[in-house]
Amino acid sequence: MHIDMVVVGPTASGKTLWAFDWAVRHGAEIISADSRQIYREMDIGTAKPSADLRKEVTHHLLDILHPGEPYSAGQFVRDARLAIRDIRSRGRKVVLVGGTGLYIKALLFGLLDLGPEDARAREAFVREMDCMATEALYEDLVRKDPDRADKVSSRDRYRILRALWLIHSSGMPASRLYAAQAQGKAGMSHGDIVGLSPVREILYERINDRVDEMFANGWVEEVRDLQKKGYGRNAPGFRSLGYKEILDYLSGMRDFPETVVLIKQKTRQFAKRQMTWFRNMAPLNWMDGTGETL
């Protein structure tokens, strides 16, 4: 199996339209590598491709779960491989596009397959860890797997929790699992990897404009509707950028202007982390937001 084009970049960099234009010109279908757009009923805050775009070009791995269901990189790899096989069976090309670096790296360069994840056990683990400070979690990792701890920042809560979960679920040190992965990669054949990287000032302006547009389009109402349907703040879908801030606003923890400013700030910070991830992931053909080579 082969992926013809890979498009990555930070949020609001223009990935969706870039991939759409490429797909139209080359007779391709699009696979989304976005850990938030997988959720149904979360359209505004996750900036999903419009209905018109999806009508003209088939998109895969959008709206596949309800907001209460967890998802993982391993599940993404399995689902993406099935989608690629389906697209290829119809003689179409494949475009992979998204901003979730872990998903893209796992698909292109391999991921240790530990089998289907026990969703209930994972949720119970997350609930137990939520009450622990990052410093305490890191100390726990140092005790259980010092080799992995050496490779993880003591402030990187996400990677600390990931390592502790691997230890908890497999009974083996995470460092040993990652070493086994490196020795037996099962990646994916692919063509060019294009990275969209607008000038920082332009990107930040796009982010601010997008957040304003999301609110104008009814983002708060979207969150209210999800609450009415019974999704609590610990629902996996609510880990999406901005949703917990809106939940805080709805609960009276901060006012609306403060919420807007905070979401813009966190989105800019997230975009910066995405750029760091992609620059360290693999050699990319970097382009600015207009498609001109940097």
QUITARA-V890618 format. One record per backbone hydrogen bond with DSSP energy under -1.0 kcal/mol. NH is the residue of the N-H (numbers start at 1). CO is the residue of the C=O. If there is no record, write none. Layout:
BEGIN
NH,CO  NH,CO
END
This chain:
BEGIN
3,189  4,94  5,94  6,192  7,96  8,194  13,10  18,14  19,15  20,16  21,17  22,18  23,19  24,20  25,21  26,22  28,23  29,93  30,58  31,95  32,60  33,97  39,36  40,65  47,44  48,43  54,50  55,51  56,52  57,53  60,30  63,37  64,38  65,38  69,66  76,72  77,73  78,74  79,75  80,76  81,77  82,78  83,79  84,80  85,81  86,82  87,83  88,84  89,85  90,87  91,88  92,87  93,27  95,29  96,5  97,31  98,7  100,33  101,99  104,100  105,101  106,102  107,103  108,104  109,105  110,106  119,117  122,118  123,119  124,120  125,121  126,122  127,123  128,124  129,125  130,126  132,129  137,133  138,134  139,135  140,136  141,137  142,138  143,139  144,140  145,141  149,145  150,146  151,148  152,149  156,153  157,155  160,156  161,157  162,158  163,159  164,160  165,161  166,162  167,163  168,164  169,165  170,166  171,167  177,173  178,174  179,175  180,176  181,177  182,178  183,179  184,180  188,108  191,3  194,6  195,285  196,8  197,287  203,199  204,200  205,201  206,202  207,203  208,204  209,205  210,206  211,207  212,208  213,209  214,210  215,211  216,212  217,213  218,215  219,214  222,218  223,219  224,220  225,221  226,222  227,223  228,224  229,225  230,227  231,226  235,232  237,67  238,235  239,236  240,237  243,240  246,242  247,243  248,244  249,245  250,246  251,247  252,249  253,248  259,255  260,256  261,257  262,258  263,259  264,260  265,261  266,262  267,263  268,264  269,265  270,266  271,267  272,268  273,269  274,270  275,271  276,272  277,273  278,274  279,275  280,276  282,278  285,193  286,284  287,195  288,292  291,288  294,286
END
